[in-house]
Amino acid sequence: EGRGALVINISSDAAVNAYPGWGAYGASKAALAHLTAIWDEEAKADGIRLLAFDPGDMDTPLHALALPDADPSTLKHPEVAAAEIIERMLDALPVSTTTLAGTRG
């Protein structure tokens, strides 16, 4: 019964910026961002929200493979990005919602 939901899709600045060698990745993230916006509009009546979140450049194997000369100390750790995503989710939820992080409201 219409309790609503929140969907978080992980995006990237590669969705809007052209990076050589990242064509397929950038195109897929652009498509994801656009679909997220469309589905958010379509699902509003059912109380469902969809958000796209760009965690920024992270210290991951994919990033190291793509940019081997990047300084890992300047990159965000994935666990920091995960905490930011959870914070964004909690901000988007109704005030009186029970979450994995505890009870809000």
TIMI-2910 file (N, C-alpha, C, CB; in pm, 1 decimal, decimal comma, always signed):
<rs>
+----------+----------+----------+----------+----------+----------+----------+----------+----------+----------+----------+----------+------+
!      n_x !      n_y !      n_z !     ca_x !     ca_y !     ca_z !      c_x !      c_y !      c_z !     cb_x !     cb_y !     cb_z ! resn !
+----------+----------+----------+----------+----------+----------+----------+----------+----------+----------+----------+----------+------+
!    +85,0 !   -118,1 !     +0,0 !     +0,0 !     +0,0 !     +0,0 !    +88,7 !   +123,1 !     +0,0 !    -96,2 !     +0,5 !   +122,0 !  Glu !
!    +68,5 !   +217,7 !    -86,0 !   +142,5 !   +339,3 !   -113,9 !   +223,9 !   +403,2 !     -3,7 !    +52,1 !   +434,5 !   -159,1 !  Gly !
!   +322,9 !   +333,8 !    +50,7 !   +408,4 !   +393,5 !   +152,8 !   +522,6 !   +471,0 !    +91,2 !   +462,7 !   +286,8 !   +245,3 !  Arg !
!   +542,0 !   +460,4 !    -37,0 !   +649,4 !   +532,2 !   -103,7 !   +780,4 !   +457,2 !    -98,1 !   +666,3 !   +667,8 !    -42,8 !  Gly !
!   +876,4 !   +511,0 !   -170,1 !  +1008,7 !   +449,7 !   -175,3 !  +1108,4 !   +552,3 !   -225,6 !  +1008,8 !   +323,7 !   -265,7 !  Ala !
!  +1234,8 !   +519,8 !   -207,7 !  +1342,7 !   +603,9 !   -256,9 !  +1442,1 !   +515,2 !   -330,1 !  +1411,5 !   +682,0 !   -140,8 !  Leu !
!  +1475,9 !   +553,5 !   -453,2 !  +1574,2 !   +481,9 !   -533,8 !  +1690,9 !   +576,4 !   -557,7 !  +1512,6 !   +431,2 !   -669,4 !  Val !
!  +1811,4 !   +530,7 !   -525,7 !  +1932,5 !   +609,4 !   -550,6 !  +2010,0 !   +541,4 !   -663,2 !  +2020,9 !   +622,9 !   -420,3 !  Ile !
!  +2036,3 !   +614,7 !   -769,0 !  +2121,4 !   +565,3 !   -877,3 !  +2255,5 !   +636,9 !   -868,9 !  +2054,5 !   +587,2 !  -1017,5 !  Asn !
!  +2362,8 !   +563,6 !   -886,1 !  +2496,7 !   +621,3 !   -877,3 !  +2536,3 !   +674,8 !  -1014,7 !  +2600,2 !   +515,9 !   -826,6 !  Ile !
!  +2560,4 !   +804,7 !  -1019,7 !  +2594,0 !   +872,3 !  -1143,6 !  +2742,2 !   +907,9 !  -1146,0 !  +2508,3 !   +998,1 !  -1161,5 !  Ser !
!  +2778,2 !   +996,2 !  -1235,6 !  +2917,0 !  +1037,1 !  -1251,4 !  +2920,4 !  +1166,8 !  -1330,5 !  +3001,0 !   +926,5 !  -1321,8 !  Ser !
!  +3025,0 !  +1246,3 !  -1309,0 !  +3038,1 !  +1365,8 !  -1391,9 !  +3068,3 !  +1327,6 !  -1536,3 !  +3148,3 !  +1457,9 !  -1337,0 !  Asp !
!  +3103,8 !  +1202,4 !  -1559,9 !  +3123,3 !  +1154,2 !  -1696,5 !  +2991,9 !  +1154,5 !  -1774,5 !  +3183,2 !  +1013,1 !  -1695,0 !  Ala !
!  +2879,5 !  +1171,9 !  -1705,8 !  +2750,1 !  +1183,2 !  -1772,7 !  +2738,6 !  +1314,9 !  -1848,5 !  +2636,4 !  +1171,1 !  -1671,2 !  Ala !
!  +2813,2 !  +1417,1 !  -1805,4 !  +2802,3 !  +1549,8 !  -1867,8 !  +2934,8 !  +1603,9 !  -1919,4 !  +2744,8 !  +1647,3 !  -1769,3 !  Val !
!  +3046,0 !  +1542,1 !  -1881,9 !  +3178,4 !  +1584,0 !  -1928,0 !  +3238,5 !  +1474,4 !  -2014,9 !  +3271,8 !  +1616,0 !  -1807,9 !  Asn !
!  +3301,5 !  +1515,2 !  -2124,5 !  +3360,6 !  +1418,6 !  -2217,6 !  +3503,5 !  +1385,7 !  -2176,7 !  +3357,7 !  +1473,1 !  -2361,7 !  Ala !
!  +3526,5 !  +1259,5 !  -2141,5 !  +3659,9 !  +1212,6 !  -2105,4 !  +3706,8 !  +1111,5 !  -2209,7 !  +3660,6 !  +1149,6 !  -1962,9 !  Tyr !
!  +3821,8 !  +1136,9 !  -2274,1 !  +3873,2 !  +1041,5 !  -2372,6 !  +3889,0 !   +902,0 !  -2311,0 !  +4008,2 !  +1090,4 !  -2428,7 !  Pro !
!  +3843,1 !   +802,5 !  -2384,3 !  +3853,6 !   +665,2 !  -2337,2 !  +3739,4 !   +621,3 !  -2247,0 !  +3981,4 !   +647,8 !  -2265,2 !  Gly !
!  +3651,3 !   +713,5 !  -2211,8 !  +3540,5 !   +682,3 !  -2122,0 !  +3405,7 !   +689,1 !  -2194,4 !  +3540,9 !   +778,3 !  -2002,9 !  Trp !
!  +3405,3 !   +671,7 !  -2326,8 !  +3283,6 !   +689,2 !  -2405,3 !  +3165,8 !   +605,1 !  -2359,5 !  +3311,8 !   +658,3 !  -2546,3 !  Gly !
!  +3185,0 !   +475,0 !  -2350,3 !  +3075,0 !   +386,7 !  -2311,1 !  +3030,3 !   +415,7 !  -2168,0 !  +3116,8 !   +239,3 !  -2324,5 !  Ala !
!  +3126,5 !   +438,8 !  -2079,8 !  +3093,4 !   +468,7 !  -1940,1 !  +3013,7 !   +598,8 !  -1932,1 !  +3222,3 !   +478,8 !  -1853,8 !  Tyr !
!  +3063,4 !   +704,2 !  -1999,1 !  +2995,1 !   +833,4 !  -1995,7 !  +2856,1 !   +826,8 !  -2056,2 !  +3076,8 !   +937,2 !  -2068,4 !  Gly !
!  +2843,4 !   +756,8 !  -2168,4 !  +2712,7 !   +743,9 !  -2232,6 !  +2614,8 !   +668,8 !  -2143,1 !  +2726,1 !   +672,3 !  -2367,4 !  Ala !
!  +2662,3 !   +564,2 !  -2076,2 !  +2572,8 !   +488,2 !  -1988,3 !  +2531,0 !   +571,3 !  -1867,5 !  +2640,6 !   +358,5 !  -1942,0 !  Ser !
!  +2622,5 !   +652,8 !  -1814,1 !  +2587,5 !   +738,1 !  -1699,8 !  +2493,6 !   +850,6 !  -1742,2 !  +2714,4 !   +796,8 !  -1635,8 !  Lys !
!  +2510,5 !   +903,2 !  -1864,8 !  +2418,2 !  +1004,9 !  -1915,8 !  +2278,2 !   +946,1 !  -1931,4 !  +2468,1 !  +1061,4 !  -2050,9 !  Ala !
!  +2271,6 !   +824,8 !  -1985,0 !  +2142,3 !   +757,8 !  -1999,4 !  +2079,2 !   +732,3 !  -1863,0 !  +2158,4 !   +625,4 !  -2076,0 !  Ala !
!  +2159,5 !   +688,2 !  -1767,9 !  +2107,9 !   +663,3 !  -1633,3 !  +2053,5 !   +791,6 !  -1570,7 !  +2217,6 !   +603,5 !  -1544,3 !  Leu !
!  +2125,8 !   +901,8 !  -1585,8 !  +2080,4 !  +1029,2 !  -1529,1 !  +1947,0 !  +1070,9 !  -1590,6 !  +2186,1 !  +1139,2 !  -1551,6 !  Ala !
!  +1934,6 !  +1055,6 !  -1721,4 !  +1811,0 !  +1095,2 !  -1788,0 !  +1695,1 !  +1002,8 !  -1749,2 !  +1830,4 !  +1094,7 !  -1940,1 !  His !
!  +1719,7 !   +873,5 !  -1746,4 !  +1615,3 !   +780,2 !  -1703,8 !  +1572,5 !   +806,6 !  -1560,0 !  +1663,9 !   +636,0 !  -1718,0 !  Leu !
!  +1668,9 !   +838,1 !  -1474,2 !  +1636,3 !   +868,6 !  -1334,9 !  +1541,9 !   +987,7 !  -1327,7 !  +1764,3 !   +896,9 !  -1253,7 !  Thr !
!  +1570,5 !  +1092,8 !  -1404,3 !  +1484,7 !  +1211,5 !  -1404,9 !  +1344,9 !  +1178,7 !  -1458,1 !  +1548,4 !  +1322,8 !  -1489,5 !  Ala !
!  +1338,5 !  +1100,0 !  -1564,3 !  +1208,5 !  +1061,9 !  -1620,9 !  +1129,7 !   +976,9 !  -1522,2 !  +1227,2 !   +985,5 !  -1753,3 !  Ile !
!  +1195,0 !   +873,4 !  -1468,2 !  +1125,3 !   +784,6 !  -1374,9 !  +1083,8 !   +857,6 !  -1247,8 !  +1213,6 !   +665,5 !  -1339,6 !  Trp !
!  +1162,2 !   +956,2 !  -1204,7 !  +1123,9 !  +1034,8 !  -1087,6 !   +992,0 !  +1107,1 !  -1114,6 !  +1235,1 !  +1136,6 !  -1050,8 !  Asp !
!   +979,7 !  +1166,2 !  -1232,6 !   +854,4 !  +1234,3 !  -1268,5 !   +738,9 !  +1135,1 !  -1277,1 !   +869,7 !  +1308,7 !  -1402,5 !  Glu !
!   +762,9 !  +1021,0 !  -1339,3 !   +656,6 !   +922,5 !  -1358,5 !   +611,5 !   +858,1 !  -1227,9 !   +702,8 !   +815,5 !  -1453,9 !  Glu !
!   +699,8 !   +846,3 !  -1131,7 !   +668,7 !   +772,9 !  -1008,7 !   +618,1 !   +861,5 !   -895,2 !   +790,5 !   +699,0 !   -962,4 !  Ala !
!   +619,0 !   +993,2 !   -913,9 !   +578,3 !  +1084,1 !   -806,0 !   +440,0 !  +1052,4 !   -751,3 !   +581,2 !  +1226,8 !   -855,0 !  Lys !
!   +346,2 !  +1022,8 !   -840,0 !   +208,9 !   +996,4 !   -796,4 !   +200,5 !   +876,1 !   -703,6 !   +119,3 !   +974,3 !   -916,7 !  Ala !
!   +295,8 !   +785,5 !   -713,1 !   +298,4 !   +666,7 !   -627,5 !   +384,7 !   +686,6 !   -503,8 !   +348,9 !   +547,3 !   -705,9 !  Asp !
!   +433,4 !   +809,1 !   -483,4 !   +515,7 !   +836,7 !   -365,8 !   +656,7 !   +781,9 !   -376,3 !   +450,3 !   +780,3 !   -244,4 !  Gly !
!   +702,9 !   +757,8 !   -498,3 !   +837,3 !   +703,6 !   -518,9 !   +927,9 !   +814,9 !   -569,4 !   +835,3 !   +584,0 !   -619,1 !  Ile !
!  +1042,7 !   +830,1 !   -506,1 !  +1143,0 !   +929,0 !   -547,6 !  +1262,1 !   +856,6 !   -606,5 !  +1187,1 !  +1018,6 !   -428,5 !  Arg !
!  +1317,9 !   +913,1 !   -710,7 !  +1441,9 !   +862,2 !   -769,7 !  +1542,4 !   +975,6 !   -774,3 !  +1417,7 !   +803,1 !   -912,5 !  Leu !
!  +1662,1 !   +949,0 !   -726,4 !  +1768,4 !  +1048,6 !   -724,6 !  +1893,4 !   +990,0 !   -788,4 !  +1797,6 !  +1096,0 !   -580,2 !  Leu !
!  +1968,3 !  +1074,7 !   -857,0 !  +2099,5 !  +1035,1 !   -908,7 !  +2204,0 !  +1105,1 !   -823,1 !  +2116,1 !  +1071,7 !  -1062,1 !  Ala !
!  +2304,3 !  +1032,3 !   -780,3 !  +2407,7 !  +1086,7 !   -692,5 !  +2543,9 !  +1062,1 !   -755,4 !  +2400,2 !  +1023,3 !   -550,8 !  Phe !
!  +2621,0 !  +1168,8 !   -771,3 !  +2757,8 !  +1159,0 !   -822,4 !  +2851,8 !  +1164,9 !   -703,2 !  +2789,8 !  +1273,3 !   -926,1 !  Asp !
!  +2915,2 !  +1053,8 !   -667,7 !  +3002,2 !  +1053,1 !   -550,0 !  +3136,7 !  +1121,6 !   -571,7 !  +3025,7 !   +912,6 !   -506,7 !  Pro !
!  +3167,8 !  +1159,7 !   -695,2 !  +3296,7 !  +1222,4 !   -722,5 !  +3404,4 !  +1118,5 !   -749,6 !  +3338,1 !  +1311,0 !   -605,9 !  Gly !
!  +3524,5 !  +1167,1 !   -775,0 !  +3636,3 !  +1076,9 !   -803,8 !  +3673,3 !   +998,5 !   -678,5 !  +3758,7 !  +1155,9 !   -856,3 !  Asp !
!  +3682,0 !   +866,6 !   -694,1 !  +3710,9 !   +781,3 !   -579,2 !  +3833,4 !   +695,0 !   -604,7 !  +3590,5 !   +693,1 !   -546,4 !  Met !
!  +3894,3 !   +653,5 !   -497,8 !  +4010,9 !   +565,7 !   -501,4 !  +3962,9 !   +422,3 !   -521,0 !  +4096,1 !   +579,0 !   -370,7 !  Asp !
!  +3939,7 !   +386,8 !   -647,0 !  +3890,9 !   +253,2 !   -681,2 !  +3980,1 !   +192,1 !   -789,3 !  +3743,1 !   +259,0 !   -729,0 !  Thr !
!  +3972,6 !    +61,5 !   -807,6 !  +4050,1 !     -1,9 !   -914,6 !  +4016,2 !    +54,2 !  -1053,7 !  +4026,1 !   -152,0 !   -913,0 !  Pro !
!  +3888,6 !    +86,1 !  -1078,7 !  +3850,1 !   +141,8 !  -1208,3 !  +3918,3 !   +276,4 !  -1231,6 !  +3697,2 !   +157,5 !  -1216,9 !  Leu !
!  +3917,8 !   +361,3 !  -1129,4 !  +3981,2 !   +492,5 !  -1141,8 !  +4131,3 !   +476,5 !  -1164,3 !  +3954,4 !   +578,2 !  -1016,0 !  His !
!  +4194,0 !   +385,6 !  -1091,4 !  +4338,4 !   +362,7 !  -1106,5 !  +4372,2 !   +310,3 !  -1245,9 !  +4388,2 !   +263,6 !  -1000,1 !  Ala !
!  +4285,8 !   +226,3 !  -1300,3 !  +4307,2 !   +174,0 !  -1434,9 !  +4293,9 !   +284,8 !  -1539,4 !  +4207,8 !    +60,8 !  -1464,6 !  Leu !
!  +4193,7 !   +369,9 !  -1520,4 !  +4168,6 !   +476,5 !  -1617,5 !  +4269,7 !   +589,9 !  -1606,7 !  +4028,9 !   +531,5 !  -1599,0 !  Ala !
!  +4310,2 !   +621,1 !  -1484,6 !  +4402,3 !   +732,6 !  -1460,3 !  +4516,3 !   +686,0 !  -1370,9 !  +4328,4 !   +852,9 !  -1395,7 !  Leu !
!  +4608,6 !   +608,3 !  -1424,6 !  +4714,2 !   +549,3 !  -1341,9 !  +4806,9 !   +651,7 !  -1276,0 !  +4796,0 !   +456,3 !  -1425,4 !  Pro !
!  +4814,6 !   +773,0 !  -1329,2 !  +4902,0 !   +874,8 !  -1270,7 !  +4833,4 !   +958,1 !  -1162,6 !  +4953,0 !   +966,0 !  -1378,9 !  Asp !
!  +4704,7 !   +933,2 !  -1137,1 !  +4632,3 !  +1009,8 !  -1035,1 !  +4688,2 !   +978,7 !   -896,9 !  +4480,7 !   +978,4 !  -1040,1 !  Ala !
!  +4692,9 !  +1079,3 !   -813,2 !  +4741,0 !  +1064,1 !   -675,7 !  +4625,9 !  +1012,1 !   -589,6 !  +4796,5 !  +1200,0 !   -619,4 !  Asp !
!  +4631,8 !   +887,9 !   -542,6 !  +4522,4 !   +831,2 !   -463,3 !  +4490,2 !   +911,4 !   -337,4 !  +4556,4 !   +690,1 !   -424,6 !  Pro !
!  +4588,9 !   +984,6 !   -285,2 !  +4563,3 !  +1061,5 !   -162,7 !  +4468,7 !  +1178,9 !   -187,6 !  +4694,9 !  +1112,9 !   -104,6 !  Ser !
!  +4447,1 !  +1214,5 !   -314,2 !  +4355,3 !  +1324,3 !   -346,1 !  +4215,1 !  +1273,9 !   -376,9 !  +4408,0 !  +1404,3 !   -464,1 !  Thr !
!  +4197,0 !  +1142,4 !   -373,9 !  +4069,2 !  +1082,3 !   -411,1 !  +3989,5 !  +1041,4 !   -287,8 !  +4091,8 !   +961,2 !   -501,4 !  Leu !
!  +3859,8 !  +1046,2 !   -302,0 !  +3768,6 !  +1007,5 !   -194,5 !  +3771,0 !   +856,3 !   -177,6 !  +3624,6 !  +1056,9 !   -223,5 !  Lys !
!  +3765,3 !   +811,2 !    -54,2 !  +3755,2 !   +667,9 !    -27,2 !  +3609,1 !   +624,6 !    -44,2 !  +3807,4 !   +633,9 !   +116,7 !  His !
!  +3585,3 !   +505,6 !    -98,3 !  +3448,4 !   +460,1 !   -121,3 !  +3360,3 !   +463,1 !     +3,7 !  +3451,1 !   +320,9 !   -176,1 !  Pro !
!  +3417,7 !   +434,9 !   +121,4 !  +3334,4 !   +436,3 !   +242,7 !  +3286,4 !   +577,3 !   +276,1 !  +3412,5 !   +378,6 !   +361,4 !  Glu !
!  +3363,0 !   +678,6 !   +239,5 !  +3319,8 !   +817,9 !   +258,8 !  +3203,5 !   +848,1 !   +164,3 !  +3438,4 !   +917,5 !   +234,1 !  Val !
!  +3216,7 !   +804,5 !    +40,2 !  +3108,5 !   +823,9 !    -56,5 !  +2982,1 !   +751,7 !    -11,3 !  +3150,9 !   +774,4 !   -195,6 !  Ala !
!  +2996,9 !   +631,3 !    +42,9 !  +2880,7 !   +556,1 !    +91,6 !  +2810,5 !   +631,5 !   +203,6 !  +2923,2 !   +416,8 !   +140,4 !  Ala !
!  +2886,7 !   +690,6 !   +294,5 !  +2827,2 !   +769,0 !   +403,4 !  +2752,5 !   +889,9 !   +348,0 !  +2935,9 !   +814,9 !   +502,9 !  Ala !
!  +2808,1 !   +953,0 !   +245,0 !  +2740,9 !  +1067,7 !   +183,2 !  +2610,6 !  +1025,3 !   +115,7 !  +2833,7 !  +1135,3 !    +80,8 !  Glu !
!  +2611,2 !   +908,8 !    +53,8 !  +2489,9 !   +858,4 !    -10,1 !  +2383,3 !   +831,4 !    +94,6 !  +2519,6 !   +730,5 !    -90,7 !  Ile !
!  +2421,2 !   +770,9 !   +205,4 !  +2325,0 !   +744,8 !   +313,3 !  +2269,8 !   +876,0 !   +367,3 !  +2391,0 !   +663,6 !   +427,2 !  Ile !
!  +2355,3 !   +975,2 !   +385,1 !  +2309,1 !  +1106,3 !   +432,4 !  +2208,7 !  +1166,7 !   +334,3 !  +2428,7 !  +1202,1 !   +451,9 !  Glu !
!  +2238,8 !  +1157,4 !   +205,5 !  +2147,2 !  +1209,5 !   +103,6 !  +2014,1 !  +1135,8 !   +108,2 !  +2209,4 !  +1197,4 !    -36,5 !  Arg !
!  +2019,1 !  +1004,0 !   +128,0 !  +1896,9 !   +925,1 !   +137,3 !  +1813,6 !   +969,0 !   +256,6 !  +1929,8 !   +776,0 !   +147,5 !  Met !
!  +1877,4 !   +985,3 !   +371,0 !  +1805,1 !  +1025,9 !   +491,0 !  +1743,9 !  +1163,8 !   +474,0 !  +1897,6 !  +1024,3 !   +611,9 !  Leu !
!  +1813,9 !  +1253,7 !   +405,8 !  +1760,2 !  +1387,4 !   +380,7 !  +1637,6 !  +1382,4 !   +290,5 !  +1866,9 !  +1476,3 !   +318,1 !  Asp !
!  +1631,4 !  +1284,4 !   +201,2 !  +1522,2 !  +1275,2 !   +104,6 !  +1399,9 !  +1202,5 !   +159,0 !  +1570,2 !  +1205,7 !    -19,4 !  Ala !
!  +1416,4 !  +1131,1 !   +270,9 !  +1305,2 !  +1053,8 !   +326,4 !  +1212,2 !  +1141,8 !   +408,5 !  +1357,8 !   +939,2 !   +412,3 !  Leu !
!  +1085,5 !  +1101,4 !   +417,6 !   +993,8 !  +1172,9 !   +506,6 !  +1046,4 !  +1169,9 !   +649,7 !   +852,2 !  +1111,3 !   +500,1 !  Pro !
!  +1006,8 !  +1266,9 !   +728,7 !  +1059,2 !  +1281,8 !   +864,9 !  +1031,5 !  +1160,7 !   +951,5 !  +1000,3 !  +1404,1 !   +930,0 !  Val !
!   +914,8 !  +1100,5 !   +942,1 !   +881,5 !   +988,1 !  +1029,9 !   +897,3 !   +855,2 !   +956,6 !   +737,9 !  +1002,3 !  +1083,2 !  Ser !
!  +1018,0 !   +824,5 !   +917,1 !  +1046,1 !   +700,4 !   +844,9 !  +1151,1 !   +620,8 !   +920,1 !  +1093,1 !   +729,4 !   +700,5 !  Thr !
!  +1127,0 !   +492,1 !   +937,2 !  +1227,3 !   +404,7 !   +996,6 !  +1325,7 !   +365,6 !   +887,3 !  +1161,7 !   +278,2 !  +1062,1 !  Thr !
!  +1453,7 !   +376,2 !   +918,4 !  +1556,8 !   +347,5 !   +819,2 !  +1656,6 !   +248,6 !   +876,4 !  +1628,2 !   +476,8 !   +774,7 !  Thr !
!  +1747,9 !   +203,7 !   +793,7 !  +1853,7 !   +115,0 !   +841,0 !  +1941,3 !   +184,4 !   +944,0 !  +1938,7 !    +66,3 !   +724,1 !  Leu !
!  +1948,0 !   +315,4 !   +937,8 !  +2031,9 !   +390,6 !  +1030,5 !  +1959,1 !   +420,6 !  +1161,2 !  +2077,8 !   +520,4 !   +965,9 !  Ala !
!  +1835,8 !   +378,2 !  +1174,0 !  +1760,6 !   +405,3 !  +1296,1 !  +1627,9 !   +470,6 !  +1262,1 !  +1841,4 !   +494,6 !  +1391,5 !  Gly !
!  +1567,9 !   +533,2 !  +1359,2 !  +1438,5 !   +596,5 !  +1338,9 !  +1455,2 !   +746,7 !  +1328,3 !  +1342,1 !   +561,3 !  +1452,5 !  Thr !
!  +1394,7 !   +801,9 !  +1226,4 !  +1394,5 !   +947,3 !  +1208,9 !  +1259,8 !  +1000,2 !  +1254,4 !  +1423,3 !   +987,5 !  +1060,3 !  Arg !
!  +1262,8 !  +1119,5 !  +1309,2 !  +1138,2 !  +1187,8 !  +1338,9 !  +1092,9 !  +1179,1 !  +1479,2 !  +1034,7 !  +1137,2 !  +1255,6 !  Gly !
+----------+----------+----------+----------+----------+----------+----------+----------+----------+----------+----------+----------+------+
</rs>
